[in-house]
Amino acid sequence: MFNEAEIASDILVPEPEIVEIEKHYRKRKNMVNQKDLPDNLPIEVIEHDLPADEQVCPQCDGNLHSIGTEALRRELKLIPARAVIVEHIRKVYGCRHCEKNECSVPIVKAAVSNSVIKGGFASAETIAHIATQKFVMAVPLYRQEQEWARYGLNLSRQTMSNWLIKATFDWLEPIYDALKELLCLRRVLHADGYEAYHGLSDNIKVVGCFAHARRKFDEAIKGLPKKDQAGSTAMVGKRFCDKLFSLERDFAKLSPEERHQQRQELSKPLLDEFYRWLGTFSPPEKTGLHAAAVYIAKSA
């Protein structure tokens, strides 16, 4: 796990060769082309210049002057995360006229947003980083604790746990509640193949995802010998899904109203044919095709 570079390294392997193709040169395809670098990243330009004492003509000893630049190469540079302290201050204002002429002077202060965690020193960026590392990158808090220590910061896993829990209740739970309230106003709930969704109360109709239905057919196809795949029942089911996806690509730029109309005119007849076809066979249990049929039946 940790010595992948040492295992893969081989000093006897030469650098990729430059091969001639139709009178121009191109690196072998196993090299990353510099044109593949993202064009939305900021660009840092490094200029390589001659020292002042070398700006002398090697032929006549006259002074050299710049006649242009030469593009050499582009590199992808990763800047590691760095910690900074953000200090909040606010302006306080008084009235010159009141200071001279009135008994009291009103004090006006600039508005300041609340901290993410009251009484804590965590910023939104810090909590987002900890949450992303833990829940997206699967980096446990004890390893994050070690990472913070390398920055010279004594941030314990207990403190990080407190921040995550507090931020969840204060900031994420209200969003969850608002989304749930909006969701419960809808006539349809559209979910993936997670089995728990099919254990909801009877007054909730779960609408399945055709991407998951197609995946079941695809898995059934891959479980067949190559010679039997093309004309298989699973291939027929997969092609129904592919036709639906092709229509959805055609509808992508339409308004919601236009998309609904096109689905009624084009997608619904295809779906009706699909469900009629599903009723014409009964696949054996514990097969990929049976799994696809069961999933679709639950989500129809």
GUDRENKOL-624220 format. One record per residue (C-alpha): residue number from 0; residue in one letter; x, y, z. Coordinates in steps of 0.2 Angstrom, whole numbers, plus 2048, in hexadecimal, padded with zeros to 3 digits. Layout:
BEGIN
{pt NUM, "A", {X, Y, Z}}
...
This chain:
BEGIN
{pt 0, "M", {800, 800, 800}}
{pt 1, "F", {80E, 80C, 805}}
{pt 2, "N", {81C, 807, 7FA}}
{pt 3, "E", {813, 808, 7E9}}
{pt 4, "A", {821, 814, 7E2}}
{pt 5, "E", {82F, 808, 7E7}}
{pt 6, "I", {826, 7F9, 7DF}}
{pt 7, "A", {822, 801, 7CF}}
{pt 8, "S", {833, 80A, 7CD}}
{pt 9, "D", {83F, 803, 7C0}}
{pt 10, "I", {84F, 80D, 7BD}}
{pt 11, "L", {852, 802, 7AD}}
{pt 12, "V", {842, 808, 7A5}}
{pt 13, "P", {847, 816, 799}}
{pt 14, "E", {83E, 826, 797}}
{pt 15, "P", {830, 825, 789}}
{pt 16, "E", {837, 827, 778}}
{pt 17, "I", {833, 835, 76C}}
{pt 18, "V", {82C, 82C, 75C}}
{pt 19, "E", {829, 834, 74B}}
{pt 20, "I", {818, 833, 744}}
{pt 21, "E", {814, 83B, 733}}
{pt 22, "K", {823, 847, 734}}
{pt 23, "H", {81F, 84E, 745}}
{pt 24, "Y", {824, 848, 756}}
{pt 25, "R", {818, 842, 764}}
{pt 26, "K", {81B, 83B, 775}}
{pt 27, "R", {814, 829, 778}}
{pt 28, "K", {802, 828, 77D}}
{pt 29, "N", {807, 822, 78F}}
{pt 30, "M", {80D, 833, 793}}
{pt 31, "V", {801, 841, 799}}
{pt 32, "N", {7FF, 84E, 78B}}
{pt 33, "Q", {802, 860, 791}}
{pt 34, "K", {7F2, 865, 788}}
{pt 35, "D", {7E9, 85A, 794}}
{pt 36, "L", {7EC, 866, 7A2}}
{pt 37, "P", {7DD, 86F, 7A8}}
{pt 38, "D", {7DB, 880, 7A1}}
{pt 39, "N", {7D1, 887, 7AF}}
{pt 40, "L", {7DF, 887, 7BC}}
{pt 41, "P", {7E9, 897, 7C0}}
{pt 42, "I", {7FA, 898, 7B7}}
{pt 43, "E", {80A, 89C, 7BF}}
{pt 44, "V", {817, 8A2, 7B3}}
{pt 45, "I", {829, 8A0, 7B7}}
{pt 46, "E", {835, 8AA, 7AC}}
{pt 47, "H", {847, 8A4, 7AA}}
{pt 48, "D", {852, 8B3, 7A6}}
{pt 49, "L", {865, 8B6, 7A3}}
{pt 50, "P", {86E, 8BE, 7B2}}
{pt 51, "A", {873, 8D0, 7AE}}
{pt 52, "D", {885, 8CC, 7AD}}
{pt 53, "E", {882, 8BF, 79F}}
{pt 54, "Q", {877, 8CA, 794}}
{pt 55, "V", {886, 8CD, 789}}
{pt 56, "C", {888, 8C8, 777}}
{pt 57, "P", {894, 8B9, 775}}
{pt 58, "Q", {89A, 8C0, 764}}
{pt 59, "C", {89D, 8D2, 767}}
{pt 60, "D", {89B, 8D5, 779}}
{pt 61, "G", {88C, 8E1, 776}}
{pt 62, "N", {87D, 8E2, 782}}
{pt 63, "L", {86F, 8D5, 77E}}
{pt 64, "H", {85D, 8DB, 77E}}
{pt 65, "S", {84D, 8D0, 77F}}
{pt 66, "I", {846, 8CA, 76F}}
{pt 67, "G", {838, 8BF, 776}}
{pt 68, "T", {835, 8B0, 780}}
{pt 69, "E", {835, 89D, 77D}}
{pt 70, "A", {827, 891, 784}}
{pt 71, "L", {830, 882, 78C}}
{pt 72, "R", {823, 877, 795}}
{pt 73, "R", {814, 877, 7A1}}
{pt 74, "E", {814, 86E, 7B1}}
{pt 75, "L", {806, 86A, 7BD}}
{pt 76, "K", {80A, 870, 7CE}}
{pt 77, "L", {800, 86B, 7DE}}
{pt 78, "I", {801, 877, 7ED}}
{pt 79, "P", {7FE, 86E, 7FD}}
{pt 80, "A", {7F1, 874, 809}}
{pt 81, "R", {7F8, 882, 815}}
{pt 82, "A", {7F1, 889, 825}}
{pt 83, "V", {7EE, 89B, 828}}
{pt 84, "I", {7E6, 8A5, 837}}
{pt 85, "V", {7D7, 8B0, 832}}
{pt 86, "E", {7D5, 8BE, 83E}}
{pt 87, "H", {7C4, 8C7, 83E}}
{pt 88, "I", {7C4, 8D9, 842}}
{pt 89, "R", {7B6, 8E6, 840}}
{pt 90, "K", {7B5, 8F8, 83D}}
{pt 91, "V", {7AD, 903, 84B}}
{pt 92, "Y", {7A6, 914, 846}}
{pt 93, "G", {7A1, 923, 850}}
{pt 94, "C", {799, 934, 84C}}
{pt 95, "R", {7A4, 944, 84B}}
{pt 96, "H", {795, 94F, 84D}}
{pt 97, "C", {78E, 946, 85C}}
{pt 98, "E", {7A0, 946, 864}}
{pt 99, "K", {7A0, 959, 864}}
{pt 100, "N", {78E, 95D, 867}}
{pt 101, "E", {784, 94F, 86F}}
{pt 102, "C", {784, 947, 880}}
{pt 103, "S", {786, 935, 879}}
{pt 104, "V", {78F, 92E, 86A}}
{pt 105, "P", {787, 920, 860}}
{pt 106, "I", {793, 912, 85C}}
{pt 107, "V", {790, 908, 84C}}
{pt 108, "K", {799, 8F8, 849}}
{pt 109, "A", {79B, 8EE, 838}}
{pt 110, "A", {791, 8DF, 837}}
{pt 111, "V", {79A, 8CE, 83A}}
{pt 112, "S", {794, 8BD, 835}}
{pt 113, "N", {794, 8B0, 842}}
{pt 114, "S", {7A2, 8A3, 844}}
{pt 115, "V", {79E, 891, 83E}}
{pt 116, "I", {79F, 88B, 850}}
{pt 117, "K", {79B, 897, 85D}}
{pt 118, "G", {7AA, 899, 869}}
{pt 119, "G", {7B5, 88E, 85D}}
{pt 120, "F", {7C3, 893, 852}}
{pt 121, "A", {7BF, 887, 843}}
{pt 122, "S", {7BB, 890, 832}}
{pt 123, "A", {7AF, 889, 826}}
{pt 124, "E", {7BD, 884, 81B}}
{pt 125, "T", {7C6, 87A, 829}}
{pt 126, "I", {7B6, 870, 82D}}
{pt 127, "A", {7B3, 86D, 81A}}
{pt 128, "H", {7C4, 866, 819}}
{pt 129, "I", {7C3, 85B, 828}}
{pt 130, "A", {7B2, 854, 822}}
{pt 131, "T", {7B8, 851, 810}}
{pt 132, "Q", {7C8, 848, 816}}
{pt 133, "K", {7BE, 83D, 821}}
{pt 134, "F", {7AE, 83A, 817}}
{pt 135, "V", {7B4, 83B, 805}}
{pt 136, "M", {7C6, 836, 806}}
{pt 137, "A", {7C4, 82A, 815}}
{pt 138, "V", {7D2, 832, 81F}}
{pt 139, "P", {7CE, 82E, 832}}
{pt 140, "L", {7CF, 83C, 83E}}
{pt 141, "Y", {7DF, 835, 847}}
{pt 142, "R", {7E8, 836, 836}}
{pt 143, "Q", {7E2, 848, 834}}
{pt 144, "E", {7E8, 84C, 845}}
{pt 145, "Q", {7F9, 846, 840}}
{pt 146, "E", {7F8, 851, 830}}
{pt 147, "W", {7F3, 860, 83A}}
{pt 148, "A", {802, 85D, 845}}
{pt 149, "R", {80E, 85E, 836}}
{pt 150, "Y", {807, 86F, 834}}
{pt 151, "G", {80C, 873, 846}}
{pt 152, "L", {7FA, 873, 84C}}
{pt 153, "N", {7F4, 86A, 85B}}
{pt 154, "L", {7E3, 865, 855}}
{pt 155, "S", {7DC, 855, 85D}}
{pt 156, "R", {7D0, 849, 856}}
{pt 157, "Q", {7C4, 84D, 864}}
{pt 158, "T", {7C4, 85F, 85F}}
{pt 159, "M", {7C1, 85A, 84D}}
{pt 160, "S", {7B3, 84E, 852}}
{pt 161, "N", {7AB, 85C, 85C}}
{pt 162, "W", {7AC, 868, 84D}}
{pt 163, "L", {7A4, 85B, 841}}
{pt 164, "I", {796, 857, 84D}}
{pt 165, "K", {792, 869, 851}}
{pt 166, "A", {793, 86F, 83F}}
{pt 167, "T", {787, 861, 83A}}
{pt 168, "F", {77A, 866, 846}}
{pt 169, "D", {77C, 879, 844}}
{pt 170, "W", {77E, 879, 831}}
{pt 171, "L", {77A, 869, 828}}
{pt 172, "E", {76B, 863, 832}}
{pt 173, "P", {761, 873, 82D}}
{pt 174, "I", {765, 870, 81B}}
{pt 175, "Y", {760, 85E, 81D}}
{pt 176, "D", {74F, 863, 825}}
{pt 177, "A", {74B, 870, 817}}
{pt 178, "L", {74F, 863, 80A}}
{pt 179, "K", {744, 856, 812}}
{pt 180, "E", {736, 862, 814}}
{pt 181, "L", {737, 866, 801}}
{pt 182, "L", {739, 854, 7FC}}
{pt 183, "C", {729, 84F, 806}}
{pt 184, "L", {71F, 85B, 7FC}}
{pt 185, "R", {723, 852, 7EC}}
{pt 186, "R", {718, 844, 7E5}}
{pt 187, "V", {728, 83A, 7E0}}
{pt 188, "L", {737, 835, 7E9}}
{pt 189, "H", {745, 82F, 7DC}}
{pt 190, "A", {753, 824, 7E3}}
{pt 191, "D", {760, 818, 7DF}}
{pt 192, "G", {761, 806, 7E3}}
{pt 193, "Y", {764, 807, 7F5}}
{pt 194, "E", {75A, 7FA, 7FD}}
{pt 195, "A", {754, 804, 80C}}
{pt 196, "Y", {74A, 80F, 801}}
{pt 197, "H", {73F, 800, 7FD}}
{pt 198, "G", {73B, 7FE, 80F}}
{pt 199, "L", {732, 80F, 811}}
{pt 200, "S", {71F, 810, 815}}
{pt 201, "D", {712, 80B, 809}}
{pt 202, "N", {70C, 81C, 805}}
{pt 203, "I", {71E, 820, 7FD}}
{pt 204, "K", {721, 81A, 7EB}}
{pt 205, "V", {733, 818, 7E7}}
{pt 206, "V", {738, 81C, 7D5}}
{pt 207, "G", {748, 813, 7D0}}
{pt 208, "C", {756, 819, 7C6}}
{pt 209, "F", {758, 812, 7B5}}
{pt 210, "A", {76B, 813, 7B6}}
{pt 211, "H", {76A, 806, 7C3}}
{pt 212, "A", {75E, 7FC, 7B9}}
{pt 213, "R", {76A, 7FC, 7AA}}
{pt 214, "R", {778, 7F7, 7B6}}
{pt 215, "K", {76F, 7E7, 7BB}}
{pt 216, "F", {76D, 7E3, 7A8}}
{pt 217, "D", {77F, 7E7, 7A5}}
{pt 218, "E", {785, 7DC, 7B3}}
{pt 219, "A", {779, 7CE, 7AC}}
{pt 220, "I", {781, 7CF, 79B}}
{pt 221, "K", {793, 7CF, 7A2}}
{pt 222, "G", {78E, 7BE, 7AB}}
{pt 223, "L", {78B, 7B6, 79B}}
{pt 224, "P", {797, 7AE, 78F}}
{pt 225, "K", {79D, 7BA, 781}}
{pt 226, "K", {794, 7B0, 773}}
{pt 227, "D", {783, 7B1, 77C}}
{pt 228, "Q", {784, 7C4, 781}}
{pt 229, "A", {77E, 7CC, 771}}
{pt 230, "G", {76D, 7C3, 76F}}
{pt 231, "S", {76A, 7C2, 782}}
{pt 232, "T", {75A, 7C7, 78B}}
{pt 233, "A", {765, 7D2, 796}}
{pt 234, "M", {76B, 7DB, 786}}
{pt 235, "V", {75A, 7DF, 781}}
{pt 236, "G", {756, 7E7, 792}}
{pt 237, "K", {766, 7F1, 791}}
{pt 238, "R", {762, 7F8, 780}}
{pt 239, "F", {751, 7FE, 787}}
{pt 240, "C", {75A, 808, 794}}
{pt 241, "D", {767, 80E, 787}}
{pt 242, "K", {758, 815, 77C}}
{pt 243, "L", {751, 81E, 78B}}
{pt 244, "F", {762, 826, 78F}}
{pt 245, "S", {764, 82B, 77D}}
{pt 246, "L", {753, 834, 77E}}
{pt 247, "E", {758, 83C, 78E}}
{pt 248, "R", {768, 843, 785}}
{pt 249, "D", {75D, 84A, 778}}
{pt 250, "F", {752, 853, 785}}
{pt 251, "A", {761, 85A, 78F}}
{pt 252, "K", {75F, 86C, 789}}
{pt 253, "L", {74C, 86D, 78A}}
{pt 254, "S", {742, 876, 797}}
{pt 255, "P", {73A, 86B, 7A4}}
{pt 256, "E", {729, 86D, 79C}}
{pt 257, "E", {730, 868, 78B}}
{pt 258, "R", {739, 85A, 792}}
{pt 259, "H", {72A, 853, 79B}}
{pt 260, "Q", {720, 854, 78A}}
{pt 261, "Q", {72E, 84B, 781}}
{pt 262, "R", {72E, 83E, 78E}}
{pt 263, "Q", {71C, 83B, 78D}}
{pt 264, "E", {71D, 83A, 77A}}
{pt 265, "L", {72D, 830, 777}}
{pt 266, "S", {733, 828, 788}}
{pt 267, "K", {722, 822, 78F}}
{pt 268, "P", {71E, 817, 77F}}
{pt 269, "L", {72F, 80F, 781}}
{pt 270, "L", {72D, 80C, 793}}
{pt 271, "D", {71C, 804, 790}}
{pt 272, "E", {724, 7F8, 784}}
{pt 273, "F", {732, 7F5, 790}}
{pt 274, "Y", {726, 7F0, 79E}}
{pt 275, "R", {71C, 7E5, 792}}
{pt 276, "W", {72C, 7DC, 78D}}
{pt 277, "L", {731, 7DA, 79F}}
{pt 278, "G", {721, 7D0, 7A2}}
{pt 279, "T", {725, 7C4, 794}}
{pt 280, "F", {732, 7BA, 79E}}
{pt 281, "S", {736, 7B4, 7AF}}
{pt 282, "P", {749, 7B3, 7B2}}
{pt 283, "P", {750, 7A6, 7BE}}
{pt 284, "E", {754, 7AD, 7D0}}
{pt 285, "K", {765, 7B1, 7D5}}
{pt 286, "T", {76A, 7B7, 7C4}}
{pt 287, "G", {76F, 7C8, 7BE}}
{pt 288, "L", {75F, 7C9, 7B3}}
{pt 289, "H", {754, 7C5, 7C1}}
{pt 290, "A", {75C, 7D3, 7CC}}
{pt 291, "A", {759, 7DF, 7BE}}
{pt 292, "A", {747, 7DA, 7BD}}
{pt 293, "V", {744, 7DB, 7D0}}
{pt 294, "Y", {74C, 7EC, 7D1}}
{pt 295, "I", {741, 7F3, 7C3}}
{pt 296, "A", {731, 7EB, 7CA}}
{pt 297, "K", {735, 7F3, 7DB}}
{pt 298, "S", {737, 804, 7D3}}
{pt 299, "A", {72A, 804, 7C5}}
